[in-house]
Amino acid sequence: MQFEDLKKIHLILASKSPRRQYLIKELGLNFEVCIKDVDESFPANLVAQQIPLYLCEKKANAFEEELTNNTIVITADTIVWIENQVLNKPENYDDAVRMLKLLSGKMHEVFTGVCLRSKNKTKSFYAVTKVYFKELSDQEIEYYINNFSPYDKAGAYGAQEWIGYIAVEKIEGSYFNVMGLPIRELYEELLKF
């Protein structure tokens, strides 16, 4: 498929994330946002990339009725993985503090699973990015949570916000993956789809 062909496809982005919407819009593709409530629980034995892959496929499977011959649904899920545990979205202030203290001064991995689904085909893939944080003070953590409310972000932070400016020492891999969507990989997979 060529870029011009992609512009003729009816793309549905199944995500309320403003960052994912922004990234796809910046690709120059036309899409609509359609959200469905999907239970985001996953089997306890899943680890690392298995979790977002499982969840993005679960989300894509909710769109059976919307699929036509000219429709592709895009679903995604992002997790933060550190010390063999998953950090999803924080439940409250204390949970956000706990997550940021755990990330402080360490390397963690951000995994995003993406699923493309059409009437006759499904393709899932993931990206991983290593992110290195400096040591964070209690004041920095409190300031960030109070001023940026990171409750809709895996690991309780957004790399594109203040915390990313002051905490991220180094990134190995896609920066956009840390924002929630490995956009280059998504573009390549759409062209192949």
LINWOHU-V676505 format. One record per residue. RES is the residue in one small letter. OMEGA is omega in radians with two decimals (* if undefined). BURIAL is I if it has 24 or more other ideal C-beta (glycine too) atoms within 12 Angstrom, else O. D_CENTER is the distance of its C-alpha to the mean C-alpha in whole Angstrom. Layout:
# LINWOHU-V676505
res = (RES RES)
omega = (OMEGA OMEGA)
burial = (BURIAL BURIAL)
d_center = (D_CENTER D_CENTER)
This chain:
# LINWOHU-V676505
res = (m q f e d l k k i h l i l a s k s p r r q y l i k e l g l n f e v c i k d v d e s f p a n l v a q q i p l y l c e k k a n a f e e e l t n n t i v i t a d t i v w i e n q v l n k p e n y d d a v r m l k l l s g k m h e v f t g v c l r s k n k t k s f y a v t k v y f k e l s d q e i e y y i n n f s p y d k a g a y g a q e w i g y i a v e k i e g s y f n v m g l p i r e l y e e l l k f)
omega = (3.08 -3.14 -3.13 3.08 3.13 -3.10 3.14 -3.13 3.03 -3.14 3.02 3.03 -3.11 -3.13 3.06 -3.13 3.10 3.13 3.11 3.13 3.14 -3.08 3.13 3.09 -3.13 3.04 -3.13 -3.13 3.05 -3.14 2.99 3.10 3.10 -3.08 3.01 3.06 3.13 3.08 -3.06 3.04 -3.13 3.13 -3.06 -3.10 3.13 3.13 3.01 -3.04 3.13 -3.09 -3.13 3.08 3.11 -3.07 3.14 3.08 3.09 3.12 -3.12 -3.12 3.13 -3.04 -3.12 -3.04 -3.08 -3.01 3.03 -3.13 -3.07 -3.08 2.97 3.05 3.09 3.04 -3.13 3.03 -3.11 3.04 2.97 -3.07 3.13 3.10 3.11 3.03 -3.11 3.00 3.06 3.09 -3.14 -3.13 -3.09 -3.11 -3.10 3.12 3.09 3.10 -3.13 -3.11 -3.10 3.07 3.11 -3.13 -3.05 3.06 -3.05 3.00 3.00 3.12 3.05 3.10 2.99 3.01 3.13 3.08 3.02 -3.12 3.02 -3.13 -3.03 -2.97 3.03 3.10 3.09 3.09 3.10 3.03 3.09 3.11 3.06 -3.12 -3.13 3.13 2.96 3.02 3.13 3.06 3.08 -3.14 3.11 3.13 -3.14 3.13 -3.10 -3.10 -3.11 -3.06 -3.07 3.07 -3.03 -3.03 3.12 -3.05 3.05 3.13 3.08 3.07 3.01 -3.10 -3.11 -3.13 -3.08 -3.10 3.10 3.14 -3.01 -3.01 -3.03 3.12 -3.05 3.06 3.03 -3.09 -3.05 3.03 -3.10 3.03 3.12 3.07 3.08 3.12 3.09 -2.89 3.11 3.13 3.11 3.13 -3.13 -3.12 3.08 3.11 -3.13 -3.02 *)
burial = (O O O O O I O O I I I I I I I O I O I I I O I I O O I O I O I O O I O O O I O O O I O O O O O I I I I I I I I I I I I I O I I O O I I O O O I I I I I I I I I I I I O O O I I I I I O O O O O I I O I I I I I I O I I I I I I I I I I I I I O O O I I I I I I I I I I I I O O I O O O I I O O I I O O I O I O I I I I I I I I O I O I I O O I I O O I O I I I I I I I I I I I O I I I O I I O O I)
d_center = (25 25 23 26 26 22 23 25 23 21 18 16 12 12 9 11 9 11 9 8 11 13 11 13 16 16 17 20 19 20 18 18 15 16 15 16 17 16 16 13 16 16 19 20 21 17 16 13 12 14 12 8 11 13 11 10 13 15 13 14 18 18 19 22 24 22 23 25 27 25 22 18 15 12 9 6 5 3 7 9 13 16 20 19 17 13 12 10 11 15 17 20 21 22 19 18 21 21 17 18 21 20 18 21 23 20 18 15 12 8 7 5 7 8 11 14 17 20 24 25 22 18 16 14 12 10 10 11 11 14 14 18 19 22 24 23 26 27 27 24 22 24 24 20 20 23 22 18 17 14 14 11 9 8 11 13 12 11 12 13 15 19 17 16 19 21 19 18 21 19 16 16 14 12 11 9 7 7 7 3 5 8 10 14 13 12 15 17 16 17 20 21 20)
